[in-house]
Structures are given as structure tokens and as C-alpha cells.
Amino acid sequence: MRVLITGAGGMVGRESVEHCRRLGDEVLAHDRASLDITRDDLIAETFARERPDAVLNCAAWTDVDGCELDPLRAHRVNAEAVGALALASRQVGASFVTVSTDYVFDGEREGFYTQRDDPEPRSVYGVAKLQGERRAQFSTARCTVVRTGWIFGAGGKNFLATVVARARRGEPLKAIFDAWGTPTYAPHLAARLRELAALDLPGTYHVVNAGDGASYEEFAREAADAAGCAGARIEAVSADSLARPAPRPRNSRLRCLLSPAVGLAPLPDWRDALRQFAETQ
Ligand SMILES: NC(=O)c1ccc[n+]([C@@H]2O[C@H](COP(=O)([O-])OP(=O)(O)OC[C@H]3O[C@@H](n4cnc5c(N)ncnc54)[C@H](OP(=O)(O)O)[C@@H]3O)[C@@H](O)[C@H]2O)c1
């Protein structure tokens, strides 16, 4: 398959490039320097020249607090550009897979969010990502939206990498005890993105590792443990005590109704994924 990947310099983008290459795909990898997704002219030129069979959009402005302070930029990158990529995919006959977020939900629900729950984003980032989903779905029928959350993996500025680094340096760290999500290992997500691109069964999928999810505190303790730092000094704090610019959902655990229906096996349990990640560190 000829797979064009945007955001190839990011955590999920890098894993997706590696995974597709391992499968023998012809990978057209674009980081921000080679394809700024806010440039419609570059998108048109690149797609016309490279004529991909499938497009994985892993590019986004992922600084949730940054988005809150600059809604126009958030909308440009996380909403408008996603629509433009989807339209260009349609024009060259490619299927389009775009990564969205658990932050499209308000977090007030108990239990797990499924496709039957209406998104009610509370942050600028969440609103822009939801608009990105909808613009993409308007622009091409062959659109697969993948909502995910709490991604961990190599090289990311993610919560887990910070936990492991601080625990190894013996530094104390704060972890929120009253917010819950479903952790997702970047290589597992990347493999699922590629599977969904090949399947070409349009829809909105929730892709996270199996298990009942965790609070940040629980996630941090498991991570420190998996990294061999069982004595890490973790201070449990409330989400409200952090006073960050953007609101976050209190509970954004995801579950997928579609994946089992189309024969996709659950991803491994997040605790096993965490141990797999720790072995690579
Ligand atoms: N990380 C999480 O926990 C999480 C949770 C839920 C959903 N997601 C979603 O997962 C996807 C992948 O995120 P990630 O964790 O891999 O984030 P990431 O490491 O920040 O990767 C995003 C990439 O997009 C690039 N980018 C930003 N603006 C761009 C533009 N205008 N044109 C082209 N590329 C641009 C960034 O480049 P620069 O570094 O140069 O800005 C970065 O390399 C995103 O859609 C995100 O919303 C992430």
C-alpha cells in the first residue's frame, strides 16, 4: 500500500511510519517541515504528486493549554486542515484516517464513553478536534475517525515519559487522583491505524488499550513500577489544584462498539503494554 503519513515527526506519526515500513508499505512520510497541513496549496501539490492509496493524519497541535490561549491557530490546525486533508484524499482516491481525542467528551459520564455518547468538548482543543472529525466526514465518505487518549510511547512529551524520567532521577512527582482515562501505547495505536486504513470501513472508532483504564495516579504508580522505580515519590493531587488554562475531562475512558463488530481484536491490556514499553527504555 502507498501510505501518506502526516505529522511523521510526532509520537504517533513516528510509530506509524515504522510500522508501515515494517509491513513493506511504500511510506510517504511528512513531518511539519515537508508538509505543513495548514497549507492547502502544499497539500494539493503533494497529494497530486504522490497519489497515496491511504492517508494517516497524525499531525495536530497537541498543546491543550496552548490551544486554549490561541483558538484561531487551534482551529486552523486541528479543524480546517483536517478537512483539507480529507478532501485531498478524496480527490486522489485515497482512504483517510485521522486521529482524534477523548477530549471531545465533557467527562461528566460515569464508566466508558462509546460512539453512542454525544461529544460535548469543554476545551478549545476538544472543540477544534471535534470540528476536525466533522469536516473530515463531510469531505470524504472514506473517512475513518480514530478517537484515542492518554498515549504513551517513545520520545513523546507525554505524562508517562515524564513519570519514568523523574522517578529514575529520584525526583518527587505529582499525579492527579481524580481524573480517569484509558492509556494507549503508541505502537499499538499505530498498528491499528494501519489496519483501519486497509479495512477502509468508514466510521468513528475508539482505539485504546484494553483494561478498565486508570487514574493518572494509578497510571504513574504502575509506570514507575514497570520502570523498576517502585519507591518513586508520587504525590496525589486533585485536578483542580493544578489551575491549568484548559479544562480537562474528569473521566474520558473510551470503549469501542464498532471494533468487535468488524472483527478487530482488542489491543493488549494497558498494564502489559506498559511493561512492554518499559523493556524498551
Ligand atoms: N498524546 C496524547 O495523549 C493524545 C491523546 C488523544 C489524542 N491524541 C491525538 O493523537 C494524534 C497524535 O498526537 P501525538 O501524541 O503524536 O502528538 P505530537 O507528538 O505532538 O505529534 C503531533 C505532530 O504534528 C505536528 N504538527 C503540528 N502542527 C502541524 C502542522 N501545521 N503541519 C504539520 N504537522 C504539524 C507536530 O509538529 P511540531 O512538533 O513541529 O509542532 C508534531 O510532530 C493527534 O491527533 C492528537 O490530537 C493525542
The ligand as an ORCA input file, in Angstrom:
! r2SCAN-3c Opt
* xyz 0 1
  N      -0.725     12.437     23.163
  C      -1.920     12.095     23.646
  O      -2.074     11.669     24.813
  C      -3.135     12.179     22.757
  C      -4.389     11.846     23.308
  C      -5.512     11.844     22.476
  C      -5.375     12.159     21.130
  N      -4.153     12.496     20.625
  C      -4.071     12.791     19.191
  O      -3.119     11.896     18.628
  C      -2.545     12.495     17.461
  C      -1.037     12.341     17.517
  O      -0.563     13.038     18.651
  P       0.899     12.822     19.257
  O       0.715     12.398     20.653
  O       1.726     12.025     18.313
  O       1.362     14.347     19.281
  P       2.743     15.030     18.870
  O       3.882     14.174     19.316
  O       2.617     16.435     19.346
  O       2.693     14.969     17.286
  C       1.949     15.866     16.507
  C       2.791     16.261     15.330
  O       2.042     17.144     14.497
  C       2.916     18.136     14.034
  N       2.251     19.341     13.591
  C       1.757     20.359     14.342
  N       1.269     21.321     13.537
  C       1.458     20.896     12.273
  C       1.182     21.462     11.002
  N       0.599     22.662     10.870
  N       1.526     20.750      9.906
  C       2.121     19.542     10.010
  N       2.415     18.971     11.168
  C       2.081     19.638     12.296
  C       3.820     18.418     15.208
  O       4.990     19.060     14.757
  P       5.757     20.108     15.741
  O       6.302     19.262     16.849
  O       6.769     20.708     14.842
  O       4.704     21.069     16.212
  C       4.080     17.008     15.740
  O       5.199     16.418     15.126
  C      -3.067     13.930     17.441
  O      -4.167     13.998     16.560
  C      -3.564     14.171     18.854
  O      -4.596     15.149     18.888
  C      -3.028     12.516     21.399
*
